[in-house]
Amino acid sequence: MQSSVPTGCEIQTLGDAEAGSGKRVVLAAGCDTAPEVAACLRGKSVVDIVSSVPGTFGVFPRIYGPNMDGHIFPDQPLKIIARRDYPAMPVIIGNTTEETIQFVNAVGAVTDAASYSAAIEKVFGSAARERILATYPASNYPTPRAAFVQLTTDAQFTCQSMRVSRVLFRAQKEPVYRYLFAHALENDPQLKALGANHTVEHPFFFPWQGRYRPTPADLIVQQRMIGYWTQFVRSGNPNGGGNPQWSAYSPENDAYLEVGAAPVAKRGPADAHCDFWDTVNLPWPHL
């Protein structure tokens, strides 16, 4: 599960989808006054439907996505896991350390204390703003934008991965392995500026393509990741083959592997403030 649980395995309901993006699409497509709304929508071209409400992916609530429809998703996935109503299996779960760096511009430029505070309010609401500012003071980070990237990554990815890990640990005997991918593509100035962003780890599982030329450090990371993931597929345990030990997660040890040129076994991370984020209402429907 790579960067796949920013929702904490909770999704919008069918009612949410109908009242949210569904209503917006119907209105934008000009079908809101039609005698038969569904027939009107079916009469529209693909271009009409797709362009009616452009999709986005970012730090704001999801516009499109799966929903709890009573059939494919009869309940919230996290609840299904908690009651052990799923096929248990070993799990790798994690994300990158700067997941949201490509998405935060959706709130506008974050350049100073005022725009930082405004960005927090736009995403999390006015009620949580001061608490978040106290937990993530901009002065603790290189720039206000870096602070905003960190807090949104923690809230919507890192802490949600830990949350799902906790539920999986309690629901099954099969092990759960957490990771944080912290390696950037440094052999290209533009890619390096994105840091360890969303999907940055994907090229490490495949032959290198395009204009990017991997560094020796990239190749080391690639070799180790393929080793861990392949061993995991074979045995349900990523360890073996001479790679550094990757400890299974438990709520007591908070173990995770920081993936970089030199993989490091760590705990937490405490600076992700996951206990704090458990008390904050995230945007809904979730990312």
C-alpha positions as CSV (number, residue, x, y, z in Angstrom):
1,M,0.0,0.0,0.0
2,Q,2.2,2.8,-1.3
3,S,0.9,6.3,-0.5
4,S,-2.6,4.7,-0.8
5,V,-4.2,5.5,2.5
6,P,-4.3,9.2,2.9
7,T,-8.0,8.7,3.6
8,G,-7.2,6.4,6.6
9,C,-9.2,3.8,4.6
10,E,-12.3,6.0,4.9
11,I,-14.3,7.1,1.9
12,Q,-17.2,9.2,1.0
13,T,-20.7,7.7,1.1
14,L,-23.0,7.5,-1.9
15,G,-24.9,10.4,-0.5
16,D,-21.7,12.4,-0.2
17,A,-20.9,11.7,-3.9
18,E,-24.4,12.6,-5.0
19,A,-24.7,15.8,-3.0
20,G,-21.1,16.8,-3.9
21,S,-19.5,16.1,-7.3
22,G,-22.6,14.5,-8.6
23,K,-24.8,17.6,-8.1
24,R,-22.0,19.8,-9.5
25,V,-21.7,17.7,-12.7
26,V,-25.5,17.7,-13.2
27,L,-25.6,21.4,-12.9
28,A,-22.6,22.1,-15.0
29,A,-23.8,19.8,-17.8
30,G,-27.1,21.6,-17.9
31,C,-29.2,18.6,-16.8
32,D,-30.5,20.0,-13.5
33,T,-33.9,20.9,-15.0
34,A,-34.2,17.9,-17.2
35,P,-37.3,15.7,-16.7
36,E,-34.9,12.7,-16.6
37,V,-31.5,13.6,-15.2
38,A,-29.8,10.3,-16.0
39,A,-31.1,10.3,-19.6
40,C,-29.9,13.9,-20.0
41,L,-26.4,12.9,-18.8
42,R,-26.3,9.9,-21.1
43,G,-27.0,12.2,-24.0
44,K,-23.9,14.3,-23.3
45,S,-20.6,13.6,-25.0
46,V,-17.6,12.3,-23.0
47,V,-16.0,15.8,-23.4
48,D,-19.1,17.5,-22.0
49,I,-19.1,15.2,-18.9
50,V,-15.3,15.3,-18.3
51,S,-15.1,19.1,-18.7
52,S,-18.1,19.9,-16.6
53,V,-16.2,19.6,-13.3
54,P,-12.5,19.2,-13.9
55,G,-10.9,16.8,-11.5
56,T,-8.1,17.7,-9.2
57,F,-5.8,15.9,-6.8
58,G,-4.5,17.9,-3.8
59,V,-4.9,18.8,-0.2
60,F,-8.6,19.7,-0.5
61,P,-11.5,17.3,-0.3
62,R,-11.7,14.7,-3.1
63,I,-13.9,15.6,-6.1
64,Y,-14.1,12.1,-7.5
65,G,-13.3,8.7,-6.0
66,P,-14.7,5.5,-4.6
67,N,-17.7,5.7,-2.4
68,M,-19.5,3.6,0.2
69,D,-22.3,2.4,-2.1
70,G,-23.6,-0.6,-0.2
71,H,-22.4,-3.0,-2.9
72,I,-18.7,-2.8,-3.8
73,F,-18.0,-1.0,-0.5
74,P,-20.7,-2.1,1.9
75,D,-19.1,-0.2,4.8
76,Q,-16.1,2.0,5.5
77,P,-13.0,-0.1,4.6
78,L,-11.4,0.7,8.0
79,K,-14.4,-0.7,9.8
80,I,-14.3,-3.8,7.7
81,I,-10.6,-4.3,8.7
82,A,-11.4,-3.6,12.3
83,R,-14.0,-6.3,12.5
84,R,-11.8,-8.8,10.6
85,D,-14.1,-9.1,7.7
86,Y,-11.4,-9.3,5.0
87,P,-8.7,-11.7,3.8
88,A,-5.8,-11.1,6.2
89,M,-2.3,-11.0,4.7
90,P,1.1,-9.5,5.3
91,V,1.2,-5.8,4.4
92,I,3.8,-3.2,3.4
93,I,2.4,0.3,3.9
94,G,4.0,3.7,3.7
95,N,4.5,6.9,1.8
96,T,7.1,9.5,0.9
97,T,8.3,12.3,3.2
98,E,7.1,15.2,1.0
99,E,3.9,13.7,-0.5
100,T,2.0,17.0,-0.9
101,I,4.8,19.2,-2.3
102,Q,3.2,19.1,-5.8
103,F,-0.3,19.8,-4.5
104,V,0.0,22.6,-2.0
105,N,-0.2,25.3,-4.7
106,A,-3.9,24.6,-4.8
107,V,-4.2,26.9,-1.8
108,G,-2.3,29.7,-3.5
109,A,1.3,30.9,-2.8
110,V,2.5,30.2,0.7
111,T,5.3,32.7,1.2
112,D,4.9,34.3,4.7
113,A,3.2,34.0,8.0
114,A,-0.1,35.4,6.8
115,S,-0.4,33.2,3.7
116,Y,0.7,30.2,5.8
117,S,-2.1,30.8,8.3
118,A,-4.6,31.4,5.5
119,A,-3.6,28.1,3.8
120,I,-4.1,26.1,7.0
121,E,-7.6,27.7,7.4
122,K,-8.5,26.9,3.8
123,V,-7.7,23.2,4.2
124,F,-8.5,22.5,7.8
125,G,-11.0,25.2,8.8
126,S,-10.8,28.1,11.2
127,A,-11.4,26.0,14.3
128,A,-8.2,24.0,13.9
129,R,-6.0,26.8,12.6
130,E,-4.4,28.1,15.8
131,R,-3.8,24.6,17.1
132,I,-2.0,23.6,13.9
133,L,0.0,26.8,13.9
134,A,1.1,26.1,17.5
135,T,2.1,22.5,16.5
136,Y,3.8,23.5,13.2
137,P,5.3,27.0,13.8
138,A,6.7,28.3,10.5
139,S,9.9,29.3,12.3
140,N,10.7,25.6,12.7
141,Y,11.0,25.1,9.0
142,P,13.1,26.5,6.1
143,T,10.1,28.3,4.7
144,P,6.4,28.7,5.4
145,R,5.7,26.6,2.3
146,A,8.0,23.8,3.6
147,A,6.0,23.9,6.9
148,F,2.8,23.6,5.0
149,V,4.1,20.6,2.9
150,Q,5.2,18.9,6.1
151,L,1.9,19.3,8.0
152,T,-0.3,18.3,5.1
153,T,2.0,15.2,4.5
154,D,1.8,14.3,8.1
155,A,-1.9,14.8,8.4
156,Q,-3.0,13.2,5.1
157,F,-0.4,10.5,4.5
158,T,2.1,9.6,7.2
159,C,-0.3,9.6,10.2
160,Q,-3.0,7.9,8.1
161,S,-0.6,5.1,7.1
162,M,0.3,4.7,10.8
163,R,-3.4,4.7,11.7
164,V,-4.2,1.9,9.2
165,S,-1.2,0.0,10.4
166,R,-2.5,0.1,13.9
167,V,-5.9,-1.3,12.9
168,L,-4.3,-4.0,10.7
169,F,-2.0,-5.0,13.6
170,R,-4.9,-5.5,15.9
171,A,-7.0,-7.3,13.3
172,Q,-4.6,-9.9,12.1
173,K,-1.6,-12.1,13.1
174,E,0.1,-11.5,9.8
175,P,2.9,-8.8,10.0
176,V,2.7,-5.2,8.9
177,Y,5.8,-3.3,7.7
178,R,5.8,0.5,7.5
179,Y,8.2,2.7,5.5
180,L,8.9,6.3,4.7
181,F,10.6,7.0,1.4
182,A,13.0,9.9,1.8
183,H,15.2,9.8,-1.3
184,A,14.9,12.5,-4.0
185,L,16.0,12.3,-7.7
186,E,19.0,14.5,-7.3
187,N,20.5,14.2,-10.8
188,D,18.0,16.7,-12.2
189,P,17.5,20.2,-10.7
190,Q,13.7,20.3,-11.3
191,L,13.2,16.8,-9.9
192,K,15.5,17.5,-7.0
193,A,13.4,20.5,-6.1
194,L,10.4,18.3,-5.7
195,G,12.1,16.2,-3.1
196,A,10.6,13.0,-2.0
197,N,7.2,13.8,-3.6
198,H,4.2,11.7,-4.4
199,T,5.1,8.7,-6.7
200,V,8.8,9.5,-6.6
201,E,9.5,5.9,-5.6
202,H,7.8,4.4,-8.7
203,P,10.8,4.5,-11.1
204,F,12.9,2.5,-8.6
205,F,10.9,-0.6,-9.3
206,F,11.4,-0.5,-13.1
207,P,14.1,-0.1,-15.7
208,W,15.1,3.6,-15.9
209,Q,13.5,5.4,-18.9
210,G,13.4,8.9,-20.3
211,R,16.1,11.5,-19.9
212,Y,16.9,11.0,-16.2
213,R,20.1,9.2,-15.5
214,P,20.3,7.6,-12.1
215,T,23.1,8.4,-9.7
216,P,25.0,5.6,-7.9
217,A,22.8,6.4,-4.8
218,D,19.7,5.9,-6.9
219,L,20.9,2.5,-8.0
220,I,21.6,1.5,-4.4
221,V,18.1,2.5,-3.4
222,Q,16.7,0.7,-6.4
223,Q,18.6,-2.5,-5.6
224,R,17.4,-2.5,-2.0
225,M,13.8,-1.7,-2.7
226,I,13.5,-4.4,-5.3
227,G,15.2,-6.7,-2.8
228,Y,12.8,-5.9,0.0
229,W,9.7,-6.0,-2.1
230,T,10.6,-9.1,-4.0
231,Q,11.5,-11.0,-0.8
232,F,8.2,-9.8,0.7
233,V,6.2,-11.2,-2.2
234,R,8.0,-14.5,-2.0
235,S,7.7,-15.0,1.8
236,G,5.5,-12.3,3.4
237,N,8.7,-11.0,5.0
238,P,10.9,-8.3,3.3
239,N,14.0,-9.3,5.2
240,G,16.8,-11.3,3.7
241,G,19.4,-10.9,1.1
242,G,21.8,-8.8,3.1
243,N,19.6,-5.7,3.4
244,P,19.4,-3.9,6.7
245,Q,16.8,-5.4,9.1
246,W,13.2,-4.1,8.6
247,S,11.2,-4.6,11.8
248,A,7.5,-5.4,11.7
249,Y,5.3,-2.6,13.0
250,S,3.5,-2.7,16.4
251,P,1.8,0.1,18.3
252,E,4.4,-0.4,21.0
253,N,7.5,0.0,18.7
254,D,6.1,2.3,16.0
255,A,8.7,0.7,13.8
256,Y,9.3,1.9,10.2
257,L,12.1,1.8,7.7
258,E,13.3,5.1,6.3
259,V,14.2,4.3,2.7
260,G,17.2,6.1,1.3
261,A,20.7,5.4,0.1
262,A,21.3,4.0,3.6
263,P,18.1,2.5,4.9
264,V,17.6,3.2,8.6
265,A,15.3,1.5,11.1
266,K,13.4,4.1,13.0
267,R,10.4,4.7,15.3
268,G,7.5,7.1,14.9
269,P,8.3,9.5,13.5
270,A,7.5,11.6,16.6
271,D,7.7,14.9,14.7
272,A,4.8,13.8,12.5
273,H,2.6,14.6,15.6
274,C,0.2,11.7,14.8
275,D,-1.5,11.9,18.3
276,F,-2.3,15.5,17.5
277,W,-3.7,14.7,14.1
278,D,-6.0,12.1,15.6
279,T,-7.8,15.1,17.2
280,V,-8.2,17.2,14.0
281,N,-11.1,16.8,11.6
282,L,-9.6,16.3,8.2
283,P,-11.2,17.7,5.0
284,W,-14.2,15.5,4.0
285,P,-14.6,13.7,1.7
286,H,-11.0,12.8,2.4
287,L,-8.2,13.1,-0.1
